[in-house]
């Protein structure tokens, strides 16, 4: 664990909190109390932040960079649980369930996390109703995500999962929905995210393109027919 230093500017941590949907409205004194016990940790693309099965040392707030949480089968197949962007929280499930970390978290690009030690964090949660409620809302969001995640894997085929995922990540630009591909968004990473393999994903993407639902470019995917793509993603 990195040691907290008085040279660390607490305003940097508070700025990260202000961008988190569930933590941004915490009272200032709670934000400062969290800043007092949080330490920044830099990481490189490909670096493991923690491993599945490790004892939970604390919770993490992602300041910059993308990370992924995965589980690995005994046969070596990787299944993505979450792809996290700034400024999301992770590692909290293990803290509150008093278990080991349920998945391995790996950096997809260079970035920084803030680490809050387990014992100090739980002590603060016990004394702050506003922090406790914010975390309840956050964990509820995570439960709903996993409900939809299980539904996706169990009830939709790969093309439907792909259609849903594209719509969820699309941004409106100049009147058209666009999905910008991160540098690390290879076909292999997309396949892991959708619970399939590269060849199957490639065929699914090609089929949707042939049907005129989308256009695939090197750095982006353009949605040409949002209603048609939405229909493909339905159960």
TAKABEL-V361022 format. One record per backbone hydrogen bond with DSSP energy under -1.0 kcal/mol. NH is the residue of the N-H (numbers start at 1). CO is the residue of the C=O. If there is no record, write none. Layout:
# TAKABEL-V361022
nh:NH co:CO
nh:NH co:CO
This chain:
# TAKABEL-V361022
nh:8 co:5
nh:12 co:9
nh:14 co:10
nh:15 co:11
nh:16 co:12
nh:17 co:13
nh:18 co:14
nh:19 co:16
nh:20 co:17
nh:24 co:20
nh:26 co:23
nh:31 co:27
nh:32 co:28
nh:33 co:29
nh:34 co:30
nh:35 co:31
nh:36 co:32
nh:39 co:115
nh:41 co:113
nh:43 co:111
nh:46 co:107
nh:47 co:44
nh:49 co:105
nh:50 co:105
nh:53 co:101
nh:54 co:51
nh:59 co:116
nh:60 co:90
nh:61 co:114
nh:62 co:88
nh:63 co:112
nh:64 co:112
nh:67 co:84
nh:68 co:106
nh:69 co:82
nh:70 co:104
nh:71 co:79
nh:73 co:77
nh:76 co:73
nh:79 co:71
nh:80 co:192
nh:81 co:69
nh:82 co:69
nh:84 co:67
nh:88 co:85
nh:90 co:60
nh:95 co:91
nh:96 co:92
nh:97 co:93
nh:99 co:94
nh:101 co:54
nh:104 co:70
nh:105 co:50
nh:106 co:68
nh:107 co:47
nh:108 co:66
nh:109 co:66
nh:111 co:43
nh:112 co:64
nh:113 co:41
nh:114 co:61
nh:115 co:39
nh:116 co:59
nh:118 co:57
nh:121 co:117
nh:122 co:118
nh:123 co:119
nh:124 co:120
nh:125 co:121
nh:126 co:122
nh:132 co:128
nh:133 co:129
nh:134 co:130
nh:135 co:131
nh:136 co:132
nh:137 co:133
nh:138 co:134
nh:139 co:135
nh:140 co:136
nh:141 co:137
nh:142 co:138
nh:143 co:139
nh:144 co:140
nh:145 co:141
nh:146 co:142
nh:147 co:143
nh:148 co:144
nh:149 co:145
nh:150 co:146
nh:151 co:147
nh:152 co:148
nh:153 co:149
nh:154 co:150
nh:155 co:151
nh:156 co:152
nh:161 co:157
nh:162 co:158
nh:163 co:159
nh:164 co:160
nh:165 co:161
nh:166 co:162
nh:167 co:163
nh:168 co:164
nh:169 co:165
nh:171 co:178
nh:173 co:176
nh:176 co:173
nh:178 co:171
nh:179 co:221
nh:181 co:219
nh:185 co:182
nh:186 co:184
nh:190 co:186
nh:191 co:187
nh:192 co:188
nh:193 co:189
nh:194 co:190
nh:196 co:191
nh:201 co:197
nh:202 co:198
nh:203 co:199
nh:204 co:200
nh:205 co:201
nh:206 co:202
nh:207 co:203
nh:208 co:204
nh:209 co:205
nh:210 co:206
nh:211 co:207
nh:212 co:209
nh:213 co:208
nh:215 co:222
nh:217 co:220
nh:221 co:179
nh:222 co:215
nh:223 co:177
nh:224 co:213
nh:225 co:213
nh:229 co:225
nh:230 co:226
nh:231 co:227
nh:232 co:228
nh:233 co:229
